[in-house]
Amino acid sequence: MKSTHLGSPALLALATAILFGLSSEAQEGSTSTPTTRPATNAGPSQRARETPSRPEMPLSADILPARFQAAIYEVQGPVGGLSRLDNKVLSSQAATPETLLSALTQTGKARLLYRFEEPVNVFSSRITVAVSEPIVTGLRTTDSGQTLNNISYQNVGVVVLLSAQASPRAGKKEAPIVTAAIKLSVLSPGEKEIAPGQKAVAMRLVPLDHSAALELNRPQVVLALSSNAFSSLRRSADGSRLGETPIATAAYVIRYQFSPLAQGSAASTSAGSTRSAPLESKPVETTTGAAEPASPTNTLTARLQATVYEVAAVTNRLPALDVAALENASTDERMLQNLKEAGKPRVLYDIDKLVNVFSDQVMIMTNIPMVTAVRPGSDGEALKSYTYSNRGLRIGLSAKAPPKEAKRKGPDLTVSFNLAGEAASDTELGLGEPCVSCPVIAQEHSEPLELGRSRVMLAMGSASASGRAKPFIYVIRYQFSPAK
């Protein structure tokens, strides 16, 4: 019996793209190895609802910092009930992600697929929360009667592109018009059986766009119905591409909201921090005696501290985590304690190093073996086939001086995070050998560089078609401090 190499090229391509190809501005820089560095338990549903408000005027024509939170839901049920879902009604029930989930369960079987909360630039940001998920494409039986699964990996997830335009009534100081372009791909149980009791898996592609005047603390709800999907078993006549096939209708609901970023003193955000302040790019000093004007430098050194926390979930449901409370955790110990309600947390990566904010890169990379196939050996032991897959973290930095009309010293920093991880899956290769899912998180945004201000990013998701797999949960905390 031969072993089979299963689905690794797509998985490796996705992880490589996330780690190397999603940041367009940061230049190659140094690499880093992990170091040890120090890191309110109320969930979002327990937090008092904040009053909706219009944002302050943008810091410049292309930067308006905010916090962006989004939750993506899937609802399965009778077509008649799903077709009666209404955006306006759902918006009135969306005070928190939990209240909206409760409302959706009145229509059908609802589950929370993805949830993330991150700092963004309203005028231009990109967020990717994706996963390379193993799916069963066929079964085979050994001579001894054991069943083995043929596995391939399917890339699914959500991509959010934020953009904004100044209101045509700029003189009236109107809020900018923000467009959230959302692309969602989801695995769903198919209609056809590939073996007794084993249904094929199909992928739904759901694009959603929504534009509205920016209003902070005001939840927005976007809705789409899907009755078609791309099945891995149905191809065109020449076998070159996947075919679209009808499956059970499902509704996809996205709740998103902008909130103001934390401002003012950052003394409590990090051990050793003194205050939050803009970082100024100083001119190059000259050694000649002539009174020549100093020219701006493209080198500005700061201390970057970044920690990635991974949480092993205790259930198959996405937990409620309060990012505002996580930002107040000044040490690793306090952060880990706050994350315990969601599962078993650990520090996955820890970075503490000097960087050039105008152009630098920090990377922690591990090439690990991953089982792709199993078969029984002559002695009854399982023989495994392996491939190698990249896991790690990449942080890209670039910066530029702020425009004159911004009236601040700057600089404006563009930071990108690209994380490739590993999570449990509810799919098996056979002989008791589990498959793994491979989450990938990518985010890029611009903001004024601020010393001593801790920022926190949260990303979690549950992508399996069955909904039985435990979700992946990642928290990233980062901050810049003066170089010493």
N, C-alpha and C positions, 0 to 999 in steps of 0.2 A: 504494500500500500504506500502511495506516495504522499509526502506532505505538500501542502499548497501555500504559496506566498500570497497573503490576503490583504489587499487594500491599502498597503502602506504608502504608495506614491502620493495619493491625495492627502493623506494625513501629514506626511512630511512636507508637502508643498504648502499646506495651510500654515503649519507651525513656522516654516522658514519665512513665508510672506509676512507673518505677524512680527517675527523678530527682526527682520532685516528690511522689509520693503514698504512699511506703512508710514514712515516719517520722511517727508520730502525735504525738510529744511536743515535738520541737524547734520553735522559733518562727522566724519570718523574721528574718534578720540581715543581715550584710554579705556581699559577694561578694569574690572574690579572683582575681587573675591569677597565672600561673605565675611563680615566682622560682627562683633557683638556690641550693641548699643542700647541704652535705655529706650521704652514705649509707654454714669447715670444710666442706668440700665433701662430707662423708660423707652418703650418702643414708639414708633411713629404714631400708632393708634392712640397712645396715651398722652401725646403731646397736644397742648391746646392749639386749636386751629388759629393760625395767624391771619390777620386781616389783609385781604387783597389790596394791593397798592400799585401805583405806577412807579417805574424805576426812576432813579436819578438820571440826569443826562449822561450820555456816554463819556468816558474818559477821553476818547478821541473818535475820529470818524470810523475807526475799525476795531475798537476794543470796548466791550461792555461786559465786565465780569459778572457772573451769576452762578448759582448752584442749580444744576439740572437733575431732576429725579424722574424716573420713568418706571412703570410696571406694565408688563405685557401679559394678558390673560387669554386663555383658550376656553371657549364654552361649547360643549356638545349637547345637542338636544333636538327635539322636533323642529322641522323647518319652520312651521308656523310660529312657534315661540321665538325662535331666533330672529325671524324677519320683523318681529314687533319691537326688537330692541331699538332704542332711540338715544341719540347722542345727548340731547338736552336733558332727558330724564336721567341718564347715567351720570351726567355732570353734576346733577343735584345730589347724587348718591355717592360722590367720589371725594368726600371730605378727607379720607385717608385711603391708602391702598387696601386696608382691611375692610372698610365699609363698602367699597366697591366690589370686592370679592364676595362679600356676604350678599349683596344685591344680585350679583350675577348667578349665584347658586339657586336663586328663585326661578331662573329660566331653564337651567340645565346643569349638566356636570361641568363645573368650572374649576380651573386650576391656574395657578400663577406660574408662568413659564420663566420669565426673566424679571429681574429687578436691579436697578443700578442708580447710583446717586454720585455725581461728580462735579467738580468745578469746570465751568466752560466759559468760552467767549461767545456771547450771543451772536456776534456777527459772523463767526466762522469757527466751527468745531466739528470734530468727527469722533464718534464713539462706536466701537465694535465689541459686542459680547457674543462670542460664537463658540462652537464646540464641534470637534470631529467625532461623530457618534457611530459606534459599531452597529450594523444591522445584519440580520440573517437573510441571506439571499438563496440559500438552499441547504439541504441536509443530505448526508450520506451515512451509510451503515457499514461498519467494519465486518470482517469475516466472523468475528466473535459476537456480532450483534450489537455492538456499541454505536451510539449515534453521535456524529460529529457535525458541527455547523460550518457551512461556508459563510465567511464574514467579509463584508466590505465596509469601508468607512464613508460616511456621508457628512459633508460640511453643512451645518445649519446654524441659525442664530439671528441676530438683529444688528443692523447697521443704521445709525442715526446721523444725518448730516444737518447741522444747524446753519442757517444763514439769515441775514436780516437786511432790510433796507430802511433808510431814514424815511420818516413820514413825509409825504409831499407838503405837509403843513409844518415844516421844520421851524418856521418862525414862531409857531404856537407851542413849541417844545412838546410836540406830540411824541408818544412812545414809538419806537421803531416797529415795523411789521416783521415778525419773525416767522420763518418757514422751517418746519421740521419735516424733512424728507426721510421716511422710515421704510426700510426694506426688511421684511421678516420672512424667514424660511423655517418651516416646522415639520417635524416628522409626525405622521399620523398612521394608525392602523389601516391597512388596505382592505379591500373586499375579497381578494383572492387568497386561497390557501396554497402554500408551497409544500405543505405536508400536513397530515392529520393534526389538527390543533395548532398549527403554526401559520399565521397569516403574514402575507407580505407587508412591507412597510412602504408608504408613499410619502412624498415630500410636497408640501404646499408652499407656494410662493405668493406672498401677500405684500404688495406695495401700498403704502399709505402716505399721503402728503397732507399737511395741515398748516394754514397760515392764519395768524391773528396778531393784533396789536399786543405788544409785550405787557403783561400785567403780573407782577410778582405775587406769589402765594395764591394764585388762582388756578385750580386744576383744570386741565383741558382733557377731553375724552375724544378719541378717534375710534371708529368702528368699521369693520369690514366683514363681509360674509364670504366664505370660500366653499365651493362645492366640487372643485376639480383639484387634482394633484398629479405630480409626475411619479409614476410607478417605476420601480427598478426592474419590473418584470415585463413591462410593455415597451417595445422599441419599434422604430420605423422598420419598413420592409427590408432595408439593407442593414439593419442592426446598428446604425451609426448614431442614433440619438434616442433619448427617452421620449415616450409618448405620454400625452395627457389623458387621464382616465377619470371618470366621475367616481367620487367616493362620498361618504356621508358628509353632509353640510356641517360646518363649524363656524362659529363667530370668533373673531379676534378683536380684542378691545385693548387699547393702549391709553393709559392714564399718564400724563406728564405734567410737570409743573416747574416753573422757575422760582427761585427764592434768592434773596440777597446773600452774598458771601459775608462771612464774619469780618467785621471791621474793627478798627481801634486797636487798643493795646493787646499785644499777644504774649504778655508776660506769663500767663498761665498755660500756654499751649505747649511749652516744651521746657524740660529741665535745662537750666542754664540760660534761657532766653531772658532778655531784658525788656525789649519793647519791639513793636512792629514798626518798621520804617522803610521808606523807599530806599533802594540801593542806587547810589549815584555812580555813573561812569566818569572817572576822573581823567583829565587830560594827561598825555605823556609829558614827562618833564624833559627839558632840553639841557644839554651840557654846555652850550655855547653862551657867550656873554651877550649876544644880540637879543634885543627885546622882541623876539618873534612870538606870534600867537601860538599857543599850544594846540595841537591837533588831537581830535578824539582818538582814543585807542579802541581796538577791537578785541582787547583782552581785559577781562574783569573776573577776578578770582573770588569765589564764594565757597562756603562749605555746604555741601549737599548731604542731607540725611534722609534716607528713604528706607522704609521697612514694609515688606509684604507679609501679611498674615493670611494663613490658610485655615479654614474651619471645616473639620469633618462633621457633617450634619448628622443629627441623631434621628431625624425622620425624613420622609420623602417630600416634605413641604418646605417652601422657602420661609425662613424665619423673619420676624420683624426686628430690624436693627435701626437704631437712631444714630445717624451720622453726626448730628450736632453733639450728642453725648460722647461719641467716640473721639471727636476732635479735642475734647477736654482731658483725655487720658494722656498724662505727661510722661509716662514710662511704659516700657513693654509689659511690665507686670500688671499695671492698671488696664492697659488695653486688652491683654489676654483675659483678665478677670471679667471685663465687660462683654467679651465675646463668648464666654462660657455658656450663656443661656442659649446660644445658637448651635452649640455642639462642642467638639473638642478642638480648641485652637492651638496653633503653633506658629512660630516665626519661620517663614519659608526663606526669605532673603533679607539681609540687612546691609545697608550701604552707608558709609560715613567717610567722605573724601572731599578733597578740594577739586573744584571744577572751574573751567572757563565758561561762564554762562553764555558768551557770544557764540561759541561753537565747541561742543564737547559731546562725548558719548560714554556712558557707563554700561557695562554688559557683564552679566553673570550667566554662563552657559554650561549646560551639562548634556552630554550625549549618552542617553541611557538605552539599554536593551529593552525591547518590548516583544512579548510573545505574539506571533501572528498565526500560528497553526500548531496543532497537536496531533499525534497519532500514537497508537499503542505499540510498545516495543515487544520484542520476543519474550522478555522476562516479565511482561505485564506492566512495566513502568511506562509512564507517558513520555514520549519523545517530543521535544518542542522545537519549533522553528522560530528564529528571532529576526527582527530588524532593529535598527537603531533610530531613535527619534530625539530631536532637540527639545530640551526643556530649559526655560530660563527667563531672564528679565533683561530688557534693554530700555534704557532711558536716553533720549536724545534731547539736546539743548541747543537753542539758537536764540539770538536776541538782536534788537535794533533800538536805536534812540527813538524816543517818542516824538510825534509831530509837534511842531511849535505851539499849535493851538491847544495842545493837551495841558500846558502849563504845569508840568511836573518834570522831575529830573530823570526819571526812568532808570534803567531801560525797560522796554517791553520784551518779555520773555516768552518764547514758544517752547513748550515742553511736551514731549511725547512719551507715553508708556506703552510698552509692548510685552505682554506676559504670556508664556506658553506653559500650561500646567498639566496635571493628570488627575483624573477623578474616577470614582467607582462607576461601574456600569451594571445594568441588570441583564446583560447578554453574556453567554458563555460560548467558548470555542468547543467545549466538550471535555470529557474525562475530568470534570471538576475544575477546569482552568477558566478563570473569568477573563473577560475582555476589560479594557479600560477605555474611558472617554478622555478626550484631550481638549480641555477648555483653552480658549485663546481670548485675551482681553487686550484691546488697543484703544488708546485715547490720545488725542492731540488738541491742544488749545493754547491760546495766548492770554497773558495777564501781566499787569505791571509787577515787576520783581519786588518782593516785599520781604524784608528781613524778619526772622523770628515768627513768621506766621505759618502755623501748621495747617496743611490741607489734607483732607481724607477723601479717598475714592472707595466706593463699594460696588462690587459686581457679583451677582449670583444668578444661577439658572438651573433649570431642570429640563433637559432636552429630549429625554427618551420618549418614544412613541407610547409606551405603556404607562408612563408616569410613576413607575415603581422605583426607579433609581433615585438615590439620594442626591440632592443638588450639590453643585460646586459653589463655594463661597470664598471670595477673596476681598481683603481690605488692604489698601495701599495708603500709607501715610508718608508725606514728604514735607520738607521744609528747607529753606535756605537761611544761612547765618553768615555773619562776617567771617572772612578768612583770618585765622590767627597764626 
